[in-house]
Amino acid sequence: MSTRGAAPHFVYSPYKHVAVALPPDGGAISTAVTGAPTPIVGNGRSTLPPGVTALTLAFATGECGAETWDGMEARLLANGNLRAFVGAGIDYIISTGGEAGVFTCATDAGMEAFIARYASPRLIGFDFDIERGQSAEIVASLVRRIKAAKERHPELRFSFTLATWGASDGSLASLNDDGQRVMQAIRDAGLTDYYINLMVMDYGEATPRNCVLSAGVCDMGLSAIQAAQNLNARFGVALSRIELTPMIGVNDVVANVFTLEDARVLARFARESAVGGVHFWSLDRDAPCPAGVSGVSSTCSGLTGVPGFGFTTAFRDALR
């Protein structure tokens, strides 16, 4: 597979958790829309909602070059699913790590093998989700590999996904210890031309030190904006280099609920401030829950009255 030209500055790409509704034979990735899997690729063509042309695929874990996807061999994803994406004209970002796993990279050769596995005219770039308490040494090694890879592949985007607060108490509280280790490693390595993707979700208790309050709860849309502004003010990351990823509907912290109006607020800010990207967790969850299912689910938002792909459409329309 060959690589593409320069990746776009702005990306709208919902997350696709490959462990959800992924055929074991490496066939086309599927997503839940109304409780039943619906192919993303059908008859060689994209069946994604209008306006969605890219996905962020999560999560590759393990050592670079020998990574797996929730236990699935990487070659199945690359040789099956991604070939279908290329044929259907769907762009993709490869995301690593995540809440449940760690991605490491000790050598430039390993990083090069990792990149080569997923290279195609539809590859936008790579994201490194760091939230498992990786040591400063592991993070520094990864950032050094990314810097070298960026020099070899200037056409690709490289981003770091980090947990955040949306503190509204004037403290500018933004990144936790994991995030601060990443920012220090970036500075030490002299890495430039990167993006910081903020997980604007799961703020916790509704207090000004965590989020922007509205009617006694965290206002998820305004808190996302505050998180971006805090990162800009405290760490000097330009808004054009900040991406935002909310968790739609009911978050893991169930008191934090991201609504359709929050999606519109966040997307309008993203458009007006020319941020680097908007994603959401996840395409699989952008569906109404079947009867008897509520709260946090991997295949529905936990909200009533929101149609299938309701969030996908709300983001798309407000980003225009």
NULUM-396229 format. One line per field, with one value per residue (C-alpha): z, x, y; residue number from 1. Coordinates in nm, 2 decimals. Example, Ala and Ser with C-alpha at 12.3 -4.5 7.8 and 13.67 -1.06 7.14 Angstrom:
// NULUM-396229
w <- 0.78:0.71;
u <- 1.23:1.37;
v <- -0.45:-0.11;
num <- 1:2;
This chain:
// NULUM-396229
w <- 0.00:-0.08:0.13:0.06:0.01:0.30:0.57:0.63:0.91:1.04:1.08:1.18:1.25:1.50:1.69:1.59:1.85:1.65:1.92:1.87:1.59:1.41:1.21:1.32:0.96:0.91:0.70:0.68:1.02:1.14:1.38:1.57:1.46:1.59:1.79:1.49:1.32:1.00:0.77:0.72:0.38:0.17:-0.19:-0.20:-0.10:0.22:0.42:0.67:0.74:0.49:0.59:0.76:0.55:0.82:1.13:1.42:1.48:1.84:1.99:1.89:2.20:2.28:2.13:1.79:1.51:1.72:1.82:1.85:1.85:2.16:2.09:1.72:1.49:1.33:0.99:0.99:1.03:0.78:0.51:0.56:0.70:0.58:0.22:0.23:0.36:0.08:-0.19:-0.04:-0.01:0.37:0.55:0.88:1.18:1.37:1.75:2.01:2.38:2.54:2.89:2.89:2.72:2.67:2.35:2.36:2.11:2.19:1.85:1.53:1.33:1.53:1.47:1.10:1.08:1.27:1.02:0.72:0.82:0.79:0.51:0.23:0.03:0.30:0.61:0.78:1.07:1.42:1.76:2.09:2.37:2.70:3.02:3.20:3.41:3.18:3.32:3.21:3.04:2.84:2.73:2.64:2.43:2.25:2.18:2.04:1.80:1.69:1.63:1.41:1.23:1.17:1.00:0.77:0.71:0.71:0.52:0.83:1.14:1.48:1.79:2.16:2.33:2.70:2.98:3.09:3.33:3.23:3.54:3.57:3.90:3.75:3.83:3.46:3.58:3.26:3.24:3.49:3.56:3.25:3.03:3.20:3.13:2.77:2.74:2.91:2.68:2.38:2.50:2.58:2.23:2.05:1.88:1.67:1.44:1.67:1.80:2.15:2.15:2.47:2.61:2.71:2.92:3.26:3.46:3.78:4.06:3.95:4.10:3.95:3.99:3.74:3.50:3.41:3.61:3.49:3.71:3.95:3.70:3.46:3.14:2.90:2.60:2.79:2.99:2.66:2.55:2.89:2.87:2.53:2.66:2.97:2.77:2.55:2.84:3.07:2.82:2.52:2.28:2.00:1.95:1.59:1.74:1.99:1.91:2.11:2.19:2.40:2.50:2.37:2.59:2.93:3.03:3.25:3.52:3.48:3.62:3.32:3.03:2.68:2.49:2.13:2.23:2.39:2.05:1.87:2.12:2.09:1.71:1.68:1.90:1.69:1.37:1.49:1.67:1.39:1.62:1.48:1.50:1.64:1.73:1.96:2.15:1.96:1.64:1.79:2.07:1.84:1.85:2.07:2.34:2.31:2.57:2.91:2.83:2.99:3.14:2.99:2.70:2.42:2.16:2.25:2.40:2.71:2.61:2.50:2.21:2.01:1.68:1.52:1.41:1.58:1.73:1.41:1.23:1.49:1.48:1.11:1.07:1.33:1.19:0.85;
u <- 0.00:0.13:0.10:-0.12:-0.02:-0.02:-0.28:-0.55:-0.51:-0.86:-1.01:-1.37:-1.34:-1.55:-1.39:-1.46:-1.38:-1.26:-1.35:-1.72:-1.90:-1.58:-1.61:-1.33:-1.23:-1.12:-1.41:-1.56:-1.59:-1.95:-2.12:-2.44:-2.71:-3.04:-2.92:-2.80:-2.46:-2.46:-2.16:-1.94:-1.84:-2.10:-2.06:-1.73:-1.88:-1.89:-2.22:-2.12:-2.36:-2.33:-2.05:-1.84:-1.54:-1.29:-1.27:-1.03:-0.97:-0.90:-0.69:-0.35:-0.16:0.17:0.51:0.53:0.57:0.42:0.10:-0.24:-0.60:-0.79:-0.60:-0.67:-0.36:-0.28:-0.25:-0.62:-0.71:-0.46:-0.52:-0.90:-1.07:-0.83:-0.82:-1.20:-1.16:-0.92:-1.15:-1.45:-1.26:-1.27:-0.98:-0.86:-0.64:-0.47:-0.51:-0.30:-0.31:-0.64:-0.79:-0.74:-0.40:-0.05:0.14:0.51:0.79:1.16:1.31:1.29:1.28:0.97:0.80:0.87:0.73:0.42:0.37:0.43:0.16:-0.11:0.02:-0.22:-0.35:-0.62:-0.40:-0.42:-0.19:-0.14:-0.28:-0.12:-0.37:-0.18:-0.38:-0.24:0.03:0.32:0.66:0.85:1.10:0.84:0.67:1.01:1.10:0.77:0.80:1.16:1.03:0.75:0.99:1.20:0.89:0.76:1.09:1.06:0.68:0.60:0.28:0.13:-0.04:0.07:-0.14:-0.15:-0.48:-0.48:-0.73:-0.83:-1.03:-1.23:-1.15:-1.35:-1.21:-0.92:-0.66:-0.63:-0.62:-0.58:-0.37:-0.31:0.03:0.02:-0.05:0.22:0.47:0.38:0.42:0.76:0.87:0.76:0.96:1.27:1.26:1.20:0.90:0.70:0.40:0.19:-0.17:-0.30:-0.64:-0.82:-1.07:-1.34:-1.53:-1.55:-1.48:-1.60:-1.77:-1.95:-1.72:-1.55:-1.21:-1.33:-1.56:-1.80:-2.11:-2.47:-2.77:-2.55:-2.40:-2.10:-2.20:-2.02:-2.01:-1.88:-1.64:-1.49:-1.43:-1.28:-1.05:-0.91:-0.86:-0.69:-0.45:-0.37:-0.31:-0.12:0.09:0.10:-0.06:-0.22:-0.60:-0.52:-0.32:-0.59:-0.84:-1.15:-1.30:-1.62:-1.80:-2.15:-2.45:-2.39:-2.02:-1.84:-1.89:-2.27:-2.34:-2.15:-2.40:-2.31:-2.62:-2.70:-2.69:-2.34:-2.23:-2.35:-2.18:-1.85:-1.87:-1.95:-1.65:-1.43:-1.53:-1.50:-1.17:-1.02:-0.91:-0.72:-1.00:-1.32:-1.38:-1.62:-1.64:-1.78:-1.96:-2.08:-2.25:-2.44:-2.75:-3.07:-3.05:-3.28:-3.55:-3.41:-3.07:-2.96:-2.65:-2.31:-2.31:-2.06:-2.34:-2.57:-2.56:-2.77:-3.01:-3.37:-3.51:-3.19:-3.21:-2.93:-2.64:-2.80:-2.47:-2.28:-2.53:-2.53:-2.15:-2.14:-2.40:-2.25:-1.90:-2.01;
v <- 0.00:0.35:0.65:0.96:1.32:1.57:1.49:1.75:2.00:1.95:1.60:1.50:1.13:0.95:0.66:0.31:0.05:-0.25:-0.49:-0.41:-0.60:-0.68:-1.01:-1.25:-1.32:-0.96:-0.86:-0.51:-0.34:-0.30:-0.06:-0.08:0.16:0.02:-0.28:-0.48:-0.45:-0.24:-0.27:0.03:-0.11:-0.27:-0.39:-0.20:0.13:0.33:0.30:0.56:0.85:1.14:1.38:1.12:1.03:0.92:0.70:0.68:0.31:0.20:0.05:-0.10:-0.22:-0.39:-0.32:-0.13:-0.38:-0.66:-0.49:-0.65:-0.52:-0.66:-0.99:-0.98:-1.00:-0.67:-0.83:-0.92:-0.56:-0.44:-0.70:-0.73:-0.42:-0.15:-0.28:-0.25:0.10:0.20:0.05:0.24:0.57:0.59:0.77:0.64:0.72:0.44:0.50:0.32:0.25:0.36:0.31:-0.06:-0.10:0.03:0.09:0.10:0.16:0.10:0.12:0.32:0.00:-0.11:0.22:0.19:-0.16:-0.03:0.25:0.04:-0.21:0.04:0.26:0.34:0.63:0.66:0.67:1.01:0.94:0.80:0.88:0.78:0.76:0.76:0.71:0.41:0.56:0.49:0.59:0.89:0.66:0.48:0.80:0.96:0.66:0.67:1.05:1.00:0.73:0.96:1.25:1.03:0.89:1.24:1.33:1.02:1.07:1.44:1.37:1.20:1.35:1.25:1.32:1.25:1.18:1.29:1.31:1.66:1.87:2.17:2.37:2.70:2.81:3.01:2.74:2.64:2.28:2.08:1.77:1.49:1.34:1.12:1.43:1.63:1.36:1.37:1.74:1.72:1.45:1.66:1.95:1.73:1.57:1.90:1.75:2.00:1.98:1.75:1.76:1.72:1.55:1.62:1.36:1.61:1.36:1.20:1.52:1.36:1.56:1.87:2.13:2.44:2.27:2.00:2.16:2.45:2.43:2.47:2.40:2.21:1.97:1.98:2.15:1.92:2.15:2.45:2.24:2.11:2.47:2.55:2.25:2.37:2.72:2.59:2.38:2.68:2.91:2.67:2.48:2.71:2.47:2.66:2.61:2.50:2.21:2.10:1.83:1.75:1.41:1.39:1.07:1.10:1.04:0.89:0.90:0.64:0.90:0.87:1.21:1.36:1.34:1.48:1.58:1.68:2.04:1.99:1.85:2.16:2.39:2.20:2.19:2.56:2.64:2.41:2.57:2.93:2.87:2.66:2.38:2.08:1.82:1.68:1.31:1.13:0.81:0.63:0.56:0.23:0.42:0.67:0.46:0.44:0.17:-0.13:-0.16:-0.25:-0.11:0.22:0.38:0.32:0.08:0.01:0.00:0.28:0.63:0.56:0.84:0.83:1.02:1.04:0.86:0.65:0.86:1.16:1.28:1.21:1.44:1.71:1.74:1.74:2.01:2.24:2.20:2.33;
num <- 1:2:3:4:5:6:7:8:9:10:11:12:13:14:15:16:17:18:19:20:21:22:23:24:25:26:27:28:29:30:31:32:33:34:35:36:37:38:39:40:41:42:43:44:45:46:47:48:49:50:51:52:53:54:55:56:57:58:59:60:61:62:63:64:65:66:67:68:69:70:71:72:73:74:75:76:77:78:79:80:81:82:83:84:85:86:87:88:89:90:91:92:93:94:95:96:97:98:99:100:101:102:103:104:105:106:107:108:109:110:111:112:113:114:115:116:117:118:119:120:121:122:123:124:125:126:127:128:129:130:131:132:133:134:135:136:137:138:139:140:141:142:143:144:145:146:147:148:149:150:151:152:153:154:155:156:157:158:159:160:161:162:163:164:165:166:167:168:169:170:171:172:173:174:175:176:177:178:179:180:181:182:183:184:185:186:187:188:189:190:191:192:193:194:195:196:197:198:199:200:201:202:203:204:205:206:207:208:209:210:211:212:213:214:215:216:217:218:219:220:221:222:223:224:225:226:227:228:229:230:231:232:233:234:235:236:237:238:239:240:241:242:243:244:245:246:247:248:249:250:251:252:253:254:255:256:257:258:259:260:261:262:263:264:265:266:267:268:269:270:271:272:273:274:275:276:277:278:279:280:281:282:283:284:285:286:287:288:289:290:291:292:293:294:295:296:297:298:299:300:301:302:303:304:305:306:307:308:309:310:311:312:313:314:315:316:317:318:319:320;
